[in-house]
Amino acid sequence: MVKMKQNIYNFFLMKYSREKIALLISGKASFIALFSLIIIFSFLADKFFSLSNLTNILDLSAILLLTSTAMTFILMLGSIDLSVEGIAGLTGVVGALMVKNFSNSNDYGLLSIIICILLGAIFGLLNGIIFTKLKIPSFMTTLGLGAVASGVCILSTRGYPVIITDQTIRGLAHIKLLGGVIPLLFVIAITINLLIWFVSERTILGRHVIAIGGDEAIAKDLGIKINLVKIMVFAISGAIFGLAGMLLVAKLGAGDIRNPYGLLFDSIAAPLIGGIAITGGIGKIPHAAIGAITLTILRNGMVLLGINPYIQQSVVGTIIILTVAITIERKKIGVIK
């Protein structure tokens, strides 16, 4: 029995080595894409390489960097989370109602951020429990729970935005570090990215995530508690979505279910552009940062060039198809449906 487990473990290590080669290729490709875009837009758009525009790119990429970090952690499992907009929208409205605003007399200040993180974690926990215990596919579970969160949000506000007057919260979106170059929101986002990277690389949880994403059957044979790992990852990701929801309120000055619209598509697109395999097991958390910045630069450059918004979306969609075609492991799927 011991020898059999050892053989399984050795097989997994060999398989993981092959995946590391694929990761190396996709990682280099994402870096090449990033630097290529910088060079192209530097020549084509006069204002692209200005200090103000570079600061703007970091500011625009901050929220996406947060949500794509969380999405990457889930994608590495071989799962997906479609509840990002619902969770971010609901936590944003709850957070807005807890700080100084025009709708009530609450004044919980920075404590509201912690509450939003906890609320997001609760929704993430529910996603994980429903997904694992009821054996419902992650895309369906998270799509449904995201819709529940959106519905609760709309019912509680009747669809009207909650305008905040809390200058401390609003100030988070306006603080720039290093002489006004690096937005605080970007610093927060990259810190979370590095923290999740540490978890994925240096903890048992992270190694188990890679194992499950690589081959869940082998991971189960090795004694890994599959369901527990999945629940923990969804809870962590939900907490990050909750933080993103409140930081959106800081940026926009209001809690509104419409705040995170469009965030779902970009949160999936950024990791894929960064080289994360949608089938799981391949990728590193920092690639989410590369993908988020690359996607933001792509959109920013196209805006500076005056490209039609519909064409912009088509360009991004084409890139997603190409990156999935390159990184997907067809052997894991068996039959494409």
N, C-alpha and C positions, 0 to 999 in steps of 0.2 A: 504493500500500500504506500509506504514511504517512498519507494523507488518510483512508483507510478506518479506520485505527486511531483517528484523531482523532475521526471521527464516532461511533465506538463509545464512546469516552471521554466525548464530550459527551452522548450518550444516557444513559450511566451517571450522569453528574452530574445530569441532569434527573430521572432516576428517583430518585436519592438525595434530591433536594430534596423530592419528594413524600413520601418515607419520613420525612423530618425533620418534616414537618407531622403525620404520623400519630404520630410519636414525641412531639411536643409535646402532642398531645391525650391520649395514654395516660399521659404523665408527669404532667400536671395531674390526671388522674383518680386516679392513685395517691396523690398528695398529698392530694386531697380526701377519699379513702377513709380515709387515715391519721388526719387531723384530725377527721373525722366520728366515727370510732370512739372517739377520745380524749374527745370531747365527750359522746357517748352514754354511755360507761361511767363517766365522771365523775359523771353524774347518777344512773345506775342502781345503781352499786356504791360503797358508802361508802368502802371501803379502796383503791379503784383509784388515786386520786391521791395516796396517801401516799408519802413518800420511800422507804420500805422496799420498796413494791411497784414503784415505778419502777426502783429498783436491780435488783429481781428480774426485771423485764422485760428489762433490758439483759443480765443474766446469762443468762437463758433463750434470748435471741436470738443469743448469740455464736457458738455452733457452727453454727447454721442460717445465720447471716450468712456464715460461711466457705464452707460447701458451696454455698449459693445463688450466691455470687460466682463460684465455679468453674463452676457449672451455667450461669450467665448467659453466660459467655465461650463455652461450647459451643453454647448455644442461638442466640447471635448468628451462628454458622456455619450454622445451619439443621440442626444435629445434636442429639443428646441422649446423655446418659451415665447408664446405669442401674446402674453398678457402684459407686456411692458407698457403699452399705452394706457391700458386700464388702471394698472397699479400706480403709475406715475401721475396720471390724472387725478385719481382719488386721493392719494397721499398729498398731492399739491393743494387740493381744495381743503382737506382736513388741516394741513399746516397753515394755510392762509386764514382759516377760521380761528386758529389758536394764537395768532399774533395780532397786533393792532391792525384793525381793518374797519371798513365802513358798515359791516353787517352786524357786529356785536362788540362787546366791551372786553374781550379776552386780551391778555397781554403776557403770553408765556415766553416770548422772546426766542432765544436760541434753543430752549428746551423743545420747541416745536419740531426742530430737525431730528432730535432723538426719537420723538414720538412717530414721525413719518418713517424713519428707518425701521422701527419696531412694527409699525403697521404693514410696511412692505414685506418684512420678514414673515409676518403671520400669513399674508396672502401667498408668499412663496412656499411656506410650510404646507399650506392647504393644497397648493399645486402638486407638491411632492407626494403628499399622502394619497390624494385622489389618484394620481398617476400610478403609483406603485401598488396600492392596496386594491384598487378597483380594476387595475390592468387596462386603463384607458390610455390610448396613445398620447404622448406629451403634447403634440400639437393641438389635439382636440380638447384635452383637459385645460390647457392654458388659454386657448381661445375662448372657451366657455367661462372660465373664472375671470378673464379679462373683461368680458362682456358684463358679468355680474358687477365688477368693480365700477365700470363705466355707468351702469344703470343706477347703482347706489349713489354715485356722484351726482348724476343728473337729477335724481329725486330729491337729494338733500339741498340742492341749490336752484332747482327748477330751470337749470340750464344757464343761469346768470353767473358771470364771473364774480369772484370775491376779491375786491380791490383792497390791497393792504397799504397801510400807512407806516408800518414799522421800518424806520430808517436803518436799524441794525441789520435786519434781514436784507433789505434792499442794497445796503452797502457792500454785502458780500460779493455782489455781481459787479461792483465798480472798483474794487480794490485791485490795484496793479502793483506787482513787486518788481524789484530790480530796475528802479528808475522808470516805472510805468510801462514796462515791456511785457511782463508775464502776468496774465490775469490770475487772481486767487483761485477762481473756479477751475482753471486748468491745473493748478498745483494740487488742488484737492483731488481732481480726477486722476492725475498721474500717480498720486500717492496711493489711492485705492487700487490702481492697476498694479503697482509694485507690490502691494500687500497681498493681493490675490495671486500674483506671480510667486511670491514666497510660499504661500499656502500650497500652490500646485506643484512646486519643485522640492520643497523641504519638509513637507509633512506627510504623514501616512494617508490623510484624506486625499491629497493631491496625487500621490502614487496610485491610489485606488481608482481615482477618476480616470487616469490614463489607462489603467488596466481594463476597466469596464468599457471605455470607449474603444479600446483596441480589440477586445473580444470578450463579451460578457460571459459566455459559457466557460471560457478558461478562467476568468476572474472568479466565477462562482466555485469552480473546482479547487481554486487556491484558497478558498475559505473566506473570501471577501464578502462582507454584508452588503449586498447590492442595493437593497431598498433603503437602508440607512444612509448610505453614501449619496444616493439620488435625492433623498429628502433634504439632507444637509446642504447640498449644492443648490437646490431650488430655493431653500430658505435664505441662504447667503445672497443669491442673485436677487431675490425679492427685496431684501434689505437695501441693496444698491439701487434698485429701481425706485424705492421709496425716497432715498437720498436725492436721486435725480429729479424726482417730482418736486421736492421742496426747493432745490436749486433753480429749477425752472421758474418757480414763483419769485425767487430773488431777482432773476433776470428780467422777467416780464411785468413784475409788480402786481400780479393777480393770480389767484388760484382758479383754474378753468379746465374743464375736461378737454377742451380743444388745445391746450398747451402742448401736449406731446404728440399731436397728430403728425404722422409722417416719420415718427421716431422708430417705429417697429421695422419698417423697410430698411432704414439706414443702420439700425442696430444689428440686423442680420447681414447686411451688405458689407459693413466694415470688417468683421472678422473674416469673411470669405475673401475679401480683397487682400487682407493681411496674410492669407495662406492657411487659414484654419479649415480642416476638412469637415464637411457637413455630416459625414458618416461617423465622426468621432475618432478619438485616439491619436490624432495628428494635430499638432499646433502648440504654441506657447502663448501665454497671456499677453506678453508685450506686443505680439503681432496684432492684437486688438487695437493698441495705440497706433501702430503703423497704419493699419487699415482705416481707423477713424480720421487720422490726419490726412491720409491720401485722399479719402472721399471728400473731406472738407476742402482740400486744395483743389480737387477736380471741380467741385461745385462753384467755389470762389472764382477760379480762373474762367469758367464758362460765363459766369455773371459779368466779370470784367470785360469779357469779349462780346457781351451783348447777345449771347446765344439764347434762342427761344427756350423758355422753361420746359416745354413739352419735349423738345429735343434733348435737353439736359437729362430728363428722366429716362429717355430712351437710351442714351449713352450709358448711364449707370446700369440700367437693366441688361444691356448687352455685355457689359463687363462682368456682371454677376454670373450670367450664363457661362461665359468663358472660364471664369475662375472655378466654378463648380465642376465644369467639364475636366479641368486640369487636376483638381485635388480629390475628386470623389473616388472612393474605393469601391469599384463595381462588384468585387467578389463578396463584399459584406452584404450587398443587397440581394444578390442572386437573380431575382426577376425584377426588372424595372416596370413599375405599374403607373 
